[in-house]
Amino acid sequence: MVRGLLGKLAGRSLSAAGKWQQQQQLRRLNIHEYQGAELMSKHGINVPKGVAVGSVDEVRKVLQEVFPNQSEVVVKSQILAGGRGLGTFKSGLQGGVHIVKADQVEDIAGKMLGQILVTKQTGPQGKVVSKVYLCEKLSLVNEMYFAITLDRKSAGPLIIACKKGGTSIEDLAESHPELIVKVPIDVFTGITDEDAAKVVDGLSPKVADRNACIEQVKKLYELFCKCDCTLLEINPIAETSDKQLVAADAKLNFDDNAAFRQKEIFALRDPTQEDPREVAAAKADLNYIGLDGEIGCMVNGAGLAMATMDIIKLHGGTPANFLDVGGNASEGQVVEAFKILTSDEKVKAILVNIFGGIMKCDVIASGIVNAAKQVQLKVPVVVRLEGTNVDQGKRILKESGMALITAEDLDDAAEKAVKALSS
């Protein structure tokens, strides 16, 4: 949910991640709701009782052992994307979240497990539901919205609160921005009682104890910092009939740069929910983000990669990816990069744009030649090389006998790549 909300608020005080927010970027780890709930519980945050299961047999066992006296149970499909409640399974089942009678849980869970759920964040391909999260049905008297994210403007964490939560939070942020309360936190001072009180005022709880709510906010912020989160979102954060503030949902992202000190959390990664191209790229230590265009890009340096994508668009093409092989890529990494590019069925042409500084053009050229031997290239390849060892690189490509399209500069390369689409 917060991706949409941040997008709405980007022009006001937050920075959004643009078109790629719905992609599985390497800058963050995304975990499932049930994993986030378990983590929050360990940090003293109130969460509903729940158990994740992966089969109907497990469903039956959990109903008997964990929910023996529950008349109703919440069944939540677990995928790494928002909008599950309004999603649709390719099998035809409507909704990825259901509140059902206890004797119907097995049936509805069976219809979810192993099926593909399509939401506004998954794209038309959807994601496979490998687990469902069975939760106690709480008696909620008020639903609100809570999130912590990183804000460029204040150069630190920003807590977002709204007294109205639920699936329409994005629309609410657009139509009634005055209801969105934003509290920047000083990273050196940490969250103060005053900061937490402002957040609670923004939530406007009706029955929960104010001081208890302040303590819950402080614990959420503590989790955000201690676990190196880039996002913590609860929608809804709710009040129950017994006057408790409860995190009824959980969405947490973590900074990949913190993997070395958050080994337990990063062990929760579910690569089956990620773009397989990006999983392969991560293993090869390549910076890759899949997009929806037709021209595959292999570039060294993030800035040059962005410029390459821009100029492809300028000439009427659409980039299929962001791929930065880095400043010191090996020949093997270049081969892996080509394998990833050619594995994308949407790619109709490949543009290689290398400016050799630390990266040597002859290494790139050798990688291209070896990749061609291992991968049957069925699409035109446009190559622009410039910089260190450029003459050796061009000679390697020329002597390889490959049918490559060479370009003199970036503008020429983009123009030829777009033209190659129709050849």
Kinemage of the C-alpha trace (Angstrom):
@kinemage 1
@onewidth
@group {chain A} dominant
@subgroup {mainchain}
@vectorlist {calphas} color= white
{ca met a 1} P 0.000 0.000 0.000
{ca val a 2} L 2.682 2.474 0.941
{ca arg a 3} L 4.149 2.453 -2.563
{ca gly a 4} L 0.979 4.038 -3.852
{ca leu a 5} L 0.744 6.422 -0.928
{ca leu a 6} L 4.348 7.540 -1.259
{ca gly a 7} L 3.715 8.136 -4.930
{ca lys a 8} L 0.811 10.437 -4.074
{ca leu a 9} L 2.888 12.322 -1.521
{ca ala a 10} L 6.125 12.484 -3.492
{ca gly a 11} L 5.591 16.057 -4.612
{ca arg a 12} L 4.938 17.195 -1.069
{ca ser a 13} L 7.621 15.795 1.203
{ca leu a 14} L 8.516 12.216 0.330
{ca ser a 15} L 10.576 10.764 -2.445
{ca ala a 16} L 9.077 7.884 -4.395
{ca ala a 17} L 10.936 5.301 -6.359
{ca gly a 18} L 9.193 6.128 -9.622
{ca lys a 19} L 8.247 3.570 -12.201
{ca trp a 20} L 10.261 0.798 -10.646
{ca gln a 21} L 8.591 0.706 -7.240
{ca gln a 22} L 6.588 -2.367 -8.132
{ca gln a 23} L 9.715 -4.213 -9.255
{ca gln a 24} L 11.764 -6.309 -6.848
{ca gln a 25} L 14.775 -4.057 -6.517
{ca leu a 26} L 18.067 -5.231 -5.091
{ca arg a 27} L 18.233 -2.296 -2.691
{ca arg a 28} L 15.743 -3.866 -0.336
{ca leu a 29} L 14.585 -7.162 1.068
{ca asn a 30} L 10.840 -7.709 1.120
{ca ile a 31} L 9.398 -10.304 3.502
{ca his a 32} L 5.964 -11.870 3.824
{ca glu a 33} L 3.275 -10.541 6.138
{ca tyr a 34} L 3.472 -13.500 8.513
{ca gln a 35} L 7.236 -13.063 8.822
{ca gly a 36} L 6.796 -9.372 9.564
{ca ala a 37} L 4.172 -10.149 12.208
{ca glu a 38} L 6.533 -12.609 13.909
{ca leu a 39} L 9.308 -10.009 13.912
{ca met a 40} L 7.046 -7.319 15.348
{ca ser a 41} L 5.830 -9.662 18.056
{ca lys a 42} L 9.446 -10.255 19.127
{ca his a 43} L 9.817 -6.493 19.569
{ca gly a 44} L 6.786 -6.196 21.846
{ca ile a 45} L 4.316 -4.972 19.235
{ca asn a 46} L 0.736 -6.220 19.468
{ca val a 47} L -0.188 -8.505 16.551
{ca pro a 48} L -3.053 -10.963 15.986
{ca lys a 49} L -2.436 -14.632 16.700
{ca gly a 50} L -1.620 -16.348 13.420
{ca val a 51} L 0.143 -19.255 11.721
{ca ala a 52} L 1.401 -19.609 8.129
{ca val a 53} L 0.673 -22.900 6.385
{ca gly a 54} L 1.635 -24.402 3.050
{ca ser a 55} L -0.819 -27.279 2.624
{ca val a 56} L -4.395 -28.260 3.409
{ca asp a 57} L -3.116 -30.871 5.877
{ca glu a 58} L -1.332 -28.110 7.782
{ca val a 59} L -4.508 -26.025 7.690
{ca arg a 60} L -6.431 -28.862 9.328
{ca lys a 61} L -3.783 -29.284 12.032
{ca val a 62} L -3.602 -25.554 12.830
{ca leu a 63} L -7.389 -25.288 13.110
{ca gln a 64} L -7.390 -28.088 15.671
{ca glu a 65} L -4.386 -26.947 17.693
{ca val a 66} L -4.379 -23.136 17.428
{ca phe a 67} L -7.986 -22.152 16.677
{ca pro a 68} L -10.098 -24.920 18.243
{ca asn a 69} L -12.771 -22.531 19.529
{ca gln a 70} L -12.753 -19.909 16.773
{ca ser a 71} L -16.018 -19.582 14.870
{ca glu a 72} L -14.355 -17.487 12.148
{ca val a 73} L -10.780 -17.293 10.836
{ca val a 74} L -9.040 -14.825 8.521
{ca val a 75} L -7.319 -16.518 5.566
{ca lys a 76} L -4.660 -14.358 3.913
{ca ser a 77} L -2.762 -15.318 0.768
{ca gln a 78} L 0.956 -14.611 1.142
{ca ile a 79} L 2.663 -12.941 -1.815
{ca leu a 80} L 5.185 -10.123 -1.967
{ca ala a 81} L 2.802 -7.533 -3.368
{ca gly a 82} L 0.088 -5.249 -2.087
{ca gly a 83} L -3.567 -5.098 -3.049
{ca arg a 84} L -4.249 -8.739 -2.151
{ca gly a 85} L -7.703 -8.089 -0.771
{ca leu a 86} L -8.891 -6.676 -4.101
{ca gly a 87} L -6.877 -9.130 -6.192
{ca thr a 88} L -8.176 -11.927 -8.397
{ca phe a 89} L -6.835 -15.449 -8.793
{ca lys a 90} L -6.340 -16.690 -12.322
{ca ser a 91} L -8.571 -19.589 -11.293
{ca gly a 92} L -11.407 -17.070 -10.941
{ca leu a 93} L -11.520 -16.760 -7.142
{ca gln a 94} L -12.063 -13.159 -6.123
{ca gly a 95} L -9.940 -11.692 -3.332
{ca gly a 96} L -6.739 -12.857 -1.688
{ca val a 97} L -8.001 -12.210 1.847
{ca his a 98} L -11.165 -13.879 3.212
{ca ile a 99} L -12.926 -14.024 6.565
{ca val a 100} L -14.712 -17.374 6.672
{ca lys a 101} L -16.419 -19.784 9.046
{ca ala a 102} L -14.042 -22.266 10.638
{ca asp a 103} L -15.526 -25.169 8.659
{ca gln a 104} L -14.827 -23.328 5.376
{ca val a 105} L -11.161 -22.535 6.028
{ca glu a 106} L -9.821 -25.730 4.460
{ca asp a 107} L -11.827 -25.153 1.302
{ca ile a 108} L -10.834 -21.513 0.779
{ca ala a 109} L -7.183 -22.160 1.679
{ca gly a 110} L -7.109 -25.035 -0.790
{ca lys a 111} L -8.392 -22.730 -3.515
{ca met a 112} L -5.583 -20.251 -2.777
{ca leu a 113} L -2.565 -22.509 -2.317
{ca gly a 114} L -0.592 -23.093 -5.492
{ca gln a 115} L -2.727 -20.630 -7.437
{ca ile a 116} L -1.653 -17.353 -9.091
{ca leu a 117} L -2.966 -14.160 -7.561
{ca val a 118} L -3.056 -11.005 -9.679
{ca thr a 119} L -3.136 -7.612 -7.958
{ca lys a 120} L -2.499 -4.034 -9.045
{ca gln a 121} L 1.104 -4.452 -7.877
{ca thr a 122} L 1.969 -7.860 -9.356
{ca gly a 123} L 1.350 -6.999 -12.989
{ca pro a 124} L -0.780 -9.259 -15.213
{ca gln a 125} L 1.521 -12.231 -14.636
{ca gly a 126} L 0.588 -12.391 -10.941
{ca lys a 127} L 2.399 -14.312 -8.210
{ca val a 128} L 2.049 -17.859 -6.929
{ca val a 129} L 0.590 -18.294 -3.441
{ca ser a 130} L 2.785 -20.855 -1.684
{ca lys a 131} L 1.520 -20.083 1.826
{ca val a 132} L -1.597 -18.727 3.455
{ca tyr a 133} L -1.655 -16.972 6.806
{ca leu a 134} L -4.402 -18.083 9.167
{ca cys a 135} L -5.205 -15.375 11.733
{ca glu a 136} L -7.643 -14.887 14.542
{ca lys a 137} L -10.549 -12.642 13.657
{ca leu a 138} L -10.293 -9.572 15.831
{ca ser a 139} L -13.200 -7.403 16.863
{ca leu a 140} L -11.992 -4.101 15.419
{ca val a 141} L -13.646 -0.842 16.391
{ca asn a 142} L -11.370 1.535 14.474
{ca glu a 143} L -8.900 1.187 11.584
{ca met a 144} L -6.014 3.589 10.996
{ca tyr a 145} L -2.871 3.819 8.889
{ca phe a 146} L 0.761 3.831 10.063
{ca ala a 147} L 4.062 3.739 8.208
{ca ile a 148} L 7.731 4.596 8.641
{ca thr a 149} L 9.848 5.276 5.582
{ca leu a 150} L 13.039 7.119 4.687
{ca asp a 151} L 12.641 10.741 3.623
{ca arg a 152} L 15.252 12.544 1.545
{ca lys a 153} L 14.022 15.980 2.518
{ca ser a 154} L 14.543 15.468 6.246
{ca ala a 155} L 17.440 13.037 5.655
{ca gly a 156} L 16.008 10.511 8.068
{ca pro a 157} L 13.019 8.370 9.027
{ca leu a 158} L 9.558 9.817 8.514
{ca ile a 159} L 6.518 8.475 10.330
{ca ile a 160} L 3.214 8.735 8.471
{ca ala a 161} L -0.081 8.443 10.336
{ca cys a 162} L -3.695 8.735 9.312
{ca lys a 163} L -6.837 8.290 11.376
{ca lys a 164} L -8.436 6.431 8.474
{ca gly a 165} L -6.892 3.208 7.211
{ca gly a 166} L -7.882 0.467 4.821
{ca thr a 167} L -7.529 -0.242 1.124
{ca ser a 168} L -8.418 3.298 0.041
{ca ile a 169} L -5.461 5.019 1.723
{ca glu a 170} L -3.958 6.130 -1.607
{ca asp a 171} L -7.189 7.768 -2.687
{ca leu a 172} L -7.538 9.370 0.731
{ca ala a 173} L -4.043 10.852 0.498
{ca glu a 174} L -5.048 12.434 -2.808
{ca ser a 175} L -8.480 13.734 -1.831
{ca his a 176} L -7.826 14.642 1.810
{ca pro a 177} L -4.091 15.278 2.279
{ca glu a 178} L -4.844 17.184 5.495
{ca leu a 179} L -5.623 13.851 7.176
{ca ile a 180} L -2.077 12.612 6.583
{ca val a 181} L 0.213 13.459 9.493
{ca lys a 182} L 3.965 13.314 8.862
{ca val a 183} L 6.472 13.362 11.703
{ca pro a 184} L 10.177 13.472 10.765
{ca ile a 185} L 12.497 11.867 13.319
{ca asp a 186} L 16.006 13.117 14.111
{ca val a 187} L 18.265 10.096 13.580
{ca phe a 188} L 20.728 11.338 16.210
{ca thr a 189} L 18.160 12.069 18.917
{ca gly a 190} L 15.839 9.187 18.095
{ca ile a 191} L 12.105 9.215 18.680
{ca thr a 192} L 10.985 11.322 21.633
{ca asp a 193} L 7.778 11.122 23.652
{ca glu a 194} L 6.719 14.314 21.900
{ca asp a 195} L 7.312 12.762 18.458
{ca ala a 196} L 5.351 9.652 19.406
{ca ala a 197} L 2.533 11.793 20.826
{ca lys a 198} L 2.245 13.672 17.518
{ca val a 199} L 1.918 10.360 15.705
{ca val a 200} L -0.758 9.156 18.126
{ca asp a 201} L -2.623 12.437 17.666
{ca gly a 202} L -2.532 11.782 13.945
{ca leu a 203} L -3.952 8.301 14.455
{ca ser a 204} L -6.663 9.685 16.780
{ca pro a 205} L -7.408 6.445 18.644
{ca lys a 206} L -10.908 6.240 20.077
{ca val a 207} L -10.681 3.609 22.803
{ca ala a 208} L -7.030 2.568 23.229
{ca asp a 209} L -5.008 4.043 26.087
{ca arg a 210} L -3.005 7.028 24.837
{ca asn a 211} L 0.164 6.209 26.777
{ca ala a 212} L 0.054 2.592 25.632
{ca cys a 213} L -0.280 3.793 22.036
{ca ile a 214} L 2.742 6.072 22.475
{ca glu a 215} L 4.784 3.096 23.708
{ca gln a 216} L 3.693 1.006 20.708
{ca val a 217} L 4.782 3.780 18.315
{ca lys a 218} L 8.170 3.962 20.021
{ca lys a 219} L 8.602 0.180 19.750
{ca leu a 220} L 7.763 0.308 16.045
{ca tyr a 221} L 10.392 2.992 15.506
{ca glu a 222} L 12.912 0.955 17.505
{ca leu a 223} L 12.254 -2.050 15.269
{ca phe a 224} L 12.643 0.120 12.153
{ca cys a 225} L 16.107 1.266 13.250
{ca lys a 226} L 17.433 -1.909 14.873
{ca cys a 227} L 16.463 -4.075 11.900
{ca asp a 228} L 17.688 -1.646 9.199
{ca cys a 229} L 14.252 -1.223 7.645
{ca thr a 230} L 13.634 0.945 4.620
{ca leu a 231} L 9.871 0.596 5.072
{ca leu a 232} L 7.522 -0.437 7.860
{ca glu a 233} L 3.843 -0.206 6.974
{ca ile a 234} L 0.776 -1.264 8.938
{ca asn a 235} L -2.546 -0.928 7.162
{ca pro a 236} L -4.611 -1.130 9.149
{ca ile a 237} L -3.205 -0.449 12.575
{ca ala a 238} L -6.387 -0.956 14.538
{ca glu a 239} L -8.128 -0.688 17.874
{ca thr a 240} L -9.850 -3.769 19.221
{ca ser a 241} L -12.957 -4.003 21.358
{ca asp a 242} L -10.736 -4.771 24.353
{ca lys a 243} L -9.032 -1.366 23.849
{ca gln a 244} L -5.741 -2.600 22.417
{ca leu a 245} L -3.774 -1.042 19.565
{ca val a 246} L -2.920 -3.906 17.205
{ca ala a 247} L -0.886 -4.189 14.010
{ca ala a 248} L -3.493 -5.995 11.937
{ca asp a 249} L -1.212 -6.107 8.897
{ca ala a 250} L 2.542 -6.001 8.405
{ca lys a 251} L 4.745 -4.939 5.521
{ca leu a 252} L 8.478 -4.562 6.086
{ca asn a 253} L 11.390 -3.927 3.720
{ca phe a 254} L 15.056 -4.032 4.717
{ca asp a 255} L 18.187 -2.407 3.279
{ca asp a 256} L 20.298 -4.959 1.399
{ca asn a 257} L 23.410 -3.118 2.559
{ca ala a 258} L 22.640 -4.362 6.076
{ca ala a 259} L 22.568 -8.038 5.124
{ca phe a 260} L 25.914 -8.650 6.841
{ca arg a 261} L 24.488 -7.735 10.270
{ca gln a 262} L 20.900 -8.895 9.753
{ca lys a 263} L 21.629 -12.494 8.773
{ca glu a 264} L 18.576 -13.900 10.563
{ca ile a 265} L 16.242 -11.502 8.765
{ca phe a 266} L 17.861 -11.967 5.346
{ca ala a 267} L 17.518 -15.726 5.726
{ca leu a 268} L 13.778 -15.055 5.312
{ca arg a 269} L 14.228 -14.003 1.666
{ca asp a 270} L 11.820 -15.803 -0.666
{ca pro a 271} L 13.464 -15.867 -4.120
{ca thr a 272} L 10.442 -17.679 -5.593
{ca gln a 273} L 8.521 -14.402 -5.270
{ca glu a 274} L 11.188 -12.339 -7.008
{ca asp a 275} L 11.915 -11.760 -10.672
{ca pro a 276} L 14.107 -14.765 -11.615
{ca arg a 277} L 16.257 -12.480 -13.779
{ca glu a 278} L 17.018 -10.314 -10.793
{ca val a 279} L 17.783 -13.341 -8.630
{ca ala a 280} L 20.283 -14.544 -11.260
{ca ala a 281} L 21.772 -11.051 -11.520
{ca ala a 282} L 22.223 -10.814 -7.754
{ca lys a 283} L 24.107 -14.121 -7.728
{ca ala a 284} L 26.428 -12.748 -10.432
{ca asp a 285} L 26.835 -9.475 -8.493
{ca leu a 286} L 25.167 -7.449 -11.234
{ca asn a 287} L 22.817 -4.515 -10.708
{ca tyr a 288} L 19.695 -5.428 -12.661
{ca ile a 289} L 16.084 -4.274 -12.629
{ca gly a 290} L 13.634 -5.740 -15.116
{ca leu a 291} L 11.308 -3.426 -17.026
{ca asp a 292} L 8.727 -3.939 -19.759
{ca gly a 293} L 10.465 -2.701 -22.907
{ca glu a 294} L 12.035 -4.386 -25.937
{ca ile a 295} L 15.655 -3.214 -25.937
{ca gly a 296} L 17.934 -4.997 -23.501
{ca cys a 297} L 20.684 -2.764 -22.086
{ca met a 298} L 24.128 -3.702 -20.796
{ca val a 299} L 26.044 -0.689 -19.524
{ca asn a 300} L 28.835 0.032 -17.060
{ca gly a 301} L 27.969 2.648 -14.461
{ca ala a 302} L 24.542 3.587 -13.093
{ca gly a 303} L 24.629 7.111 -14.525
{ca leu a 304} L 25.504 5.917 -18.012
{ca ala a 305} L 22.846 3.209 -17.722
{ca met a 306} L 20.217 5.819 -16.902
{ca ala a 307} L 21.371 8.023 -19.784
{ca thr a 308} L 21.232 5.020 -22.121
{ca met a 309} L 17.656 4.274 -21.119
{ca asp a 310} L 16.693 7.913 -21.589
{ca ile a 311} L 18.146 8.160 -25.064
{ca ile a 312} L 16.470 4.899 -26.100
{ca lys a 313} L 13.145 6.502 -25.144
{ca leu a 314} L 14.143 9.680 -26.975
{ca his a 315} L 14.516 7.686 -30.196
{ca gly a 316} L 11.160 5.969 -29.770
{ca gly a 317} L 12.277 2.721 -28.124
{ca thr a 318} L 11.581 1.231 -24.699
{ca pro a 319} L 14.294 -0.199 -22.412
{ca ala a 320} L 13.757 -3.757 -21.202
{ca asn a 321} L 15.919 -3.338 -18.156
{ca phe a 322} L 18.409 -1.410 -16.108
{ca leu a 323} L 21.692 -3.365 -16.080
{ca asp a 324} L 24.890 -1.962 -14.639
{ca val a 325} L 27.783 -4.430 -14.874
{ca gly a 326} L 29.895 -2.143 -12.686
{ca gly a 327} L 33.313 -0.654 -13.151
{ca asn a 328} L 35.306 -3.845 -12.744
{ca ala a 329} L 33.205 -6.644 -14.207
{ca ser a 330} L 34.850 -9.928 -15.140
{ca glu a 331} L 34.412 -11.737 -18.409
{ca gly a 332} L 32.226 -14.257 -16.590
{ca gln a 333} L 29.905 -11.527 -15.359
{ca val a 334} L 29.514 -10.218 -18.897
{ca val a 335} L 28.543 -13.730 -20.026
{ca glu a 336} L 25.977 -13.960 -17.205
{ca ala a 337} L 24.627 -10.542 -18.162
{ca phe a 338} L 24.019 -11.715 -21.712
{ca lys a 339} L 22.305 -14.869 -20.458
{ca ile a 340} L 19.943 -12.746 -18.379
{ca leu a 341} L 19.185 -10.382 -21.265
{ca thr a 342} L 18.517 -13.181 -23.746
{ca ser a 343} L 16.297 -15.053 -21.265
{ca asp a 344} L 13.754 -12.229 -21.523
{ca glu a 345} L 11.319 -13.081 -24.312
{ca lys a 346} L 10.324 -9.444 -24.681
{ca val a 347} L 13.846 -8.407 -25.674
{ca lys a 348} L 14.004 -7.832 -29.459
{ca ala a 349} L 17.404 -6.096 -29.554
{ca ile a 350} L 20.381 -5.611 -27.239
{ca leu a 351} L 22.364 -2.417 -26.775
{ca val a 352} L 25.826 -2.675 -25.196
{ca asn a 353} L 27.145 0.730 -24.151
{ca ile a 354} L 30.568 0.689 -22.487
{ca phe a 355} L 32.746 3.616 -21.557
{ca gly a 356} L 35.992 2.063 -20.394
{ca gly a 357} L 37.605 3.714 -17.418
{ca ile a 358} L 38.306 1.047 -14.842
{ca met a 359} L 36.235 -1.279 -17.000
{ca lys a 360} L 38.282 -2.407 -19.999
{ca cys a 361} L 36.696 -2.622 -23.437
{ca asp a 362} L 38.629 -5.780 -24.347
{ca val a 363} L 37.144 -7.610 -21.325
{ca ile a 364} L 33.641 -6.620 -22.423
{ca ala a 365} L 34.380 -7.683 -25.994
{ca ser a 366} L 35.706 -11.092 -24.885
{ca gly a 367} L 32.629 -11.539 -22.711
{ca ile a 368} L 30.326 -10.745 -25.625
{ca val a 369} L 32.107 -13.254 -27.858
{ca asn a 370} L 32.037 -16.000 -25.216
{ca ala a 371} L 28.406 -15.261 -24.443
{ca ala a 372} L 27.567 -15.675 -28.131
{ca lys a 373} L 29.155 -19.113 -28.039
{ca gln a 374} L 27.103 -20.163 -25.009
{ca val a 375} L 23.856 -18.391 -25.815
{ca gln a 376} L 22.244 -18.637 -29.195
{ca leu a 377} L 21.735 -14.983 -30.057
{ca lys a 378} L 18.515 -14.521 -31.987
{ca val a 379} L 18.278 -10.743 -31.704
{ca pro a 380} L 20.444 -7.969 -33.165
{ca val a 381} L 23.217 -6.632 -30.907
{ca val a 382} L 24.362 -3.020 -31.111
{ca val a 383} L 27.732 -2.281 -29.503
{ca arg a 384} L 29.251 1.048 -28.597
{ca leu a 385} L 32.720 0.860 -27.016
{ca glu a 386} L 34.847 3.786 -25.927
{ca gly a 387} L 37.730 4.253 -23.524
{ca thr a 388} L 40.397 1.927 -22.103
{ca asn a 389} L 41.622 -0.718 -24.568
{ca val a 390} L 38.942 0.242 -27.061
{ca asp a 391} L 41.054 -0.734 -30.080
{ca gln a 392} L 41.708 -4.204 -28.664
{ca gly a 393} L 38.006 -4.562 -27.902
{ca lys a 394} L 36.935 -3.603 -31.402
{ca arg a 395} L 39.512 -5.979 -32.879
{ca ile a 396} L 38.205 -8.882 -30.759
{ca leu a 397} L 34.672 -8.215 -31.951
{ca lys a 398} L 35.732 -7.865 -35.585
{ca glu a 399} L 37.775 -11.081 -35.583
{ca ser a 400} L 34.959 -13.022 -33.921
{ca gly a 401} L 32.930 -13.068 -37.109
{ca met a 402} L 29.791 -12.099 -35.202
{ca ala a 403} L 27.128 -10.069 -36.967
{ca leu a 404} L 27.271 -7.089 -34.649
{ca ile a 405} L 26.063 -3.574 -35.303
{ca thr a 406} L 28.728 -1.099 -34.237
{ca ala a 407} L 28.049 2.494 -33.243
{ca glu a 408} L 30.274 5.543 -32.919
{ca asp a 409} L 28.512 7.256 -30.031
{ca leu a 410} L 25.547 6.843 -27.691
{ca asp a 411} L 23.111 8.703 -29.914
{ca asp a 412} L 24.094 6.571 -32.896
{ca ala a 413} L 23.833 3.397 -30.799
{ca ala a 414} L 20.330 4.170 -29.541
{ca glu a 415} L 19.131 5.079 -33.022
{ca lys a 416} L 20.497 1.831 -34.483
{ca ala a 417} L 19.025 -0.247 -31.626
{ca val a 418} L 15.560 1.181 -32.207
{ca lys a 419} L 15.917 0.679 -35.962
{ca ala a 420} L 17.025 -2.930 -35.388
{ca leu a 421} L 13.672 -3.702 -33.773
{ca ser a 422} L 11.959 -3.585 -37.137
{ca ser a 423} L 14.666 -5.388 -39.078
